[in-house]
Amino acid sequence: MNRDEVIAATRQWLEKAVIGLNLCPFAKSVYVNNQVRIVVSDAKHTDAFLEDLDRELEFLAEADPAEVDTTLLVHPTLFQDFLDFDEIAAIAEEAVVEHELEGVLQVASFHPRFQFEDSEPDDIENFTNRSPFPTLHLLREESVERAVAAFPNAETIYERNIETMQKLGKDGWKALGIPGNDDDK
């Protein structure tokens, strides 16, 4: 899959799942304002991917939030195993501290086989964090705080997302047609 196809699949996931199902009530405004940067890494190994992460952390920290508010760092092939990617997500959080960006940026992770702790692989709530490809979402803390302040009962988003996924079900999820993101893997 080439870079343009990876970006198109990621945009489809954002539009149909993240925004379309309102899994993140904060995503729509930055997306429609073209403030979401999607970067596809072609790193051949973990160290090179982490170098891409370092560059993106620095880029986002220095970028004008009105131009780029958030970054999705996507790698379509390197981290097929969710547990391996979960370790990378933990390293990404450490990188935020190493770059002295704690309180400035934060990291969220998405993966085609995402699984919450204490859940079964096919539990529908896992699908709230399933993306077409392994993805690190770099967010500005200030933007998150502003969005949470503007959203009543932000702490209920997680529960609402589980309800949404339970109503949608796996057949509804499959019907979204998000490339590379089904439970038959």
C-alpha positions as CSV (number, residue, x, y, z in Angstrom):
1,M,0.0,0.0,0.0
2,N,1.5,3.4,-0.9
3,R,1.5,6.5,1.2
4,D,-1.5,8.1,-0.5
5,E,-3.6,4.9,0.1
6,V,-2.5,4.8,3.8
7,I,-3.5,8.5,4.2
8,A,-6.9,7.8,2.4
9,A,-7.6,4.9,4.6
10,T,-6.7,6.9,7.7
11,R,-9.0,9.7,6.6
12,Q,-11.8,7.3,5.9
13,W,-11.4,5.9,9.5
14,L,-11.4,9.5,10.9
15,E,-14.5,10.4,8.9
16,K,-16.6,7.3,9.3
17,A,-15.6,6.1,12.8
18,V,-13.9,8.8,14.9
19,I,-16.0,11.7,13.6
20,G,-18.9,9.7,12.1
21,L,-19.7,7.8,15.2
22,N,-18.6,10.7,17.4
23,L,-16.1,8.6,19.2
24,C,-14.1,11.8,19.8
25,P,-16.4,14.8,20.0
26,F,-13.3,17.1,19.7
27,A,-12.0,15.7,16.4
28,K,-14.5,17.2,13.9
29,S,-13.5,20.8,14.4
30,V,-9.7,20.3,13.9
31,Y,-10.4,17.9,11.0
32,V,-12.7,20.2,9.0
33,N,-10.3,23.1,9.7
34,N,-7.5,21.0,8.1
35,Q,-5.4,21.1,11.3
36,V,-4.8,17.3,11.4
37,R,-1.4,16.3,10.1
38,I,-1.1,12.7,8.9
39,V,2.4,11.5,8.6
40,V,3.1,8.0,7.1
41,S,6.4,6.6,8.4
42,D,8.3,4.3,6.0
43,A,10.8,3.3,8.7
44,K,12.3,-0.1,8.2
45,H,12.9,-0.7,11.9
46,T,11.8,0.5,15.3
47,D,14.8,2.8,15.9
48,A,14.0,4.7,12.6
49,F,10.3,4.9,13.6
50,L,11.3,6.4,16.9
51,E,13.4,9.0,15.1
52,D,10.3,9.8,13.1
53,L,8.4,10.2,16.4
54,D,11.1,12.5,17.7
55,R,10.8,14.7,14.6
56,E,7.0,14.8,14.8
57,L,7.1,15.7,18.5
58,E,9.4,18.6,17.8
59,F,7.5,19.7,14.7
60,L,4.1,19.7,16.5
61,A,5.6,21.5,19.6
62,E,6.9,24.3,17.3
63,A,4.0,24.5,14.8
64,D,1.4,27.1,15.0
65,P,-1.7,25.4,16.5
66,A,-3.9,27.3,14.1
67,E,-2.1,25.5,11.3
68,V,-1.4,22.1,12.8
69,D,-3.2,21.1,16.0
70,T,-2.6,17.4,16.1
71,T,-0.5,14.8,14.3
72,L,-1.2,11.2,13.4
73,L,2.0,9.2,12.9
74,V,1.1,6.1,11.0
75,H,3.1,3.0,10.1
76,P,1.3,0.6,7.8
77,T,3.6,-2.5,8.2
78,L,6.1,-2.3,11.1
79,F,3.9,-3.1,14.1
80,Q,1.4,-5.8,13.2
81,D,1.4,-7.2,16.7
82,F,-0.6,-5.1,19.1
83,L,1.5,-5.9,22.2
84,D,4.7,-4.8,20.4
85,F,3.0,-1.6,19.4
86,D,1.7,-1.1,22.9
87,E,5.4,-1.1,24.0
88,I,6.1,1.5,21.3
89,A,3.3,3.7,22.7
90,A,4.8,3.5,26.1
91,I,8.2,4.6,24.6
92,A,6.4,7.4,22.9
93,E,5.1,8.7,26.2
94,E,8.6,8.5,27.6
95,A,9.8,10.5,24.5
96,V,7.4,13.3,25.4
97,V,9.2,13.6,28.8
98,E,12.7,13.3,27.1
99,H,11.8,16.2,24.8
100,E,10.6,18.2,27.8
101,L,7.1,18.4,26.4
102,E,5.3,17.0,29.4
103,G,2.2,19.2,29.9
104,V,2.5,20.4,26.3
105,L,1.9,17.2,24.3
106,Q,0.4,13.8,25.0
107,V,0.2,10.5,23.1
108,A,-2.8,8.3,22.3
109,S,-2.5,5.0,20.4
110,F,-4.7,3.2,17.9
111,H,-4.1,-0.1,16.3
112,P,-6.1,-2.6,14.0
113,R,-6.0,-5.2,16.9
114,F,-6.3,-2.7,19.8
115,Q,-7.3,-4.4,23.0
116,F,-8.0,-2.8,26.4
117,E,-6.5,-4.5,29.4
118,D,-8.9,-7.1,30.9
119,S,-10.9,-7.4,27.7
120,E,-11.1,-10.3,25.2
121,P,-9.7,-9.6,21.7
122,D,-13.1,-9.6,20.0
123,D,-14.9,-7.4,22.6
124,I,-16.6,-4.6,20.8
125,E,-15.3,-1.9,23.2
126,N,-11.8,-2.5,21.7
127,F,-13.1,-1.2,18.4
128,T,-13.2,2.4,19.8
129,N,-9.4,2.4,19.4
130,R,-9.1,0.4,16.2
131,S,-7.6,2.1,13.3
132,P,-6.6,0.8,9.8
133,F,-2.9,0.9,10.8
134,P,-0.8,1.3,13.9
135,T,-1.1,5.0,14.7
136,L,0.3,7.3,17.4
137,H,-1.8,10.4,17.9
138,L,0.2,13.4,19.2
139,L,-2.1,15.9,20.8
140,R,-1.6,19.3,22.3
141,E,-2.5,19.3,26.0
142,E,-3.9,22.9,25.7
143,S,-6.3,21.8,22.9
144,V,-7.4,18.8,24.9
145,E,-8.0,20.9,28.0
146,R,-9.9,23.5,26.0
147,A,-12.1,20.8,24.3
148,V,-12.8,19.1,27.6
149,A,-13.8,22.4,29.2
150,A,-16.2,23.0,26.4
151,F,-17.7,19.5,26.4
152,P,-20.2,18.8,29.2
153,N,-19.4,15.6,31.1
154,A,-16.3,14.8,29.2
155,E,-15.6,12.0,31.6
156,T,-18.6,10.1,30.2
157,I,-17.1,9.9,26.6
158,Y,-15.6,6.4,27.3
159,E,-18.9,5.0,28.5
160,R,-20.8,6.6,25.7
161,N,-18.4,5.2,23.2
162,I,-18.9,1.7,24.6
163,E,-22.7,2.1,24.2
164,T,-22.2,3.3,20.7
165,M,-20.1,0.3,19.8
166,Q,-22.5,-2.1,21.5
167,K,-25.4,-0.7,19.5
168,L,-23.4,-0.7,16.3
169,G,-22.1,-4.2,16.7
170,K,-19.5,-6.0,14.7
171,D,-21.7,-6.1,11.6
172,G,-22.2,-2.3,11.8
173,W,-18.5,-1.8,12.2
174,K,-17.7,-4.0,9.2
175,A,-20.3,-2.0,7.2
176,L,-18.3,1.1,7.8
177,G,-15.8,-0.4,5.3
178,I,-12.7,0.9,7.0
179,P,-9.8,-0.6,5.1
180,G,-7.6,-3.1,7.0
181,N,-9.9,-2.9,10.0
182,D,-12.0,-5.9,10.6
183,D,-12.1,-8.7,13.2
184,D,-11.1,-11.4,10.7
185,K,-7.4,-10.8,11.2
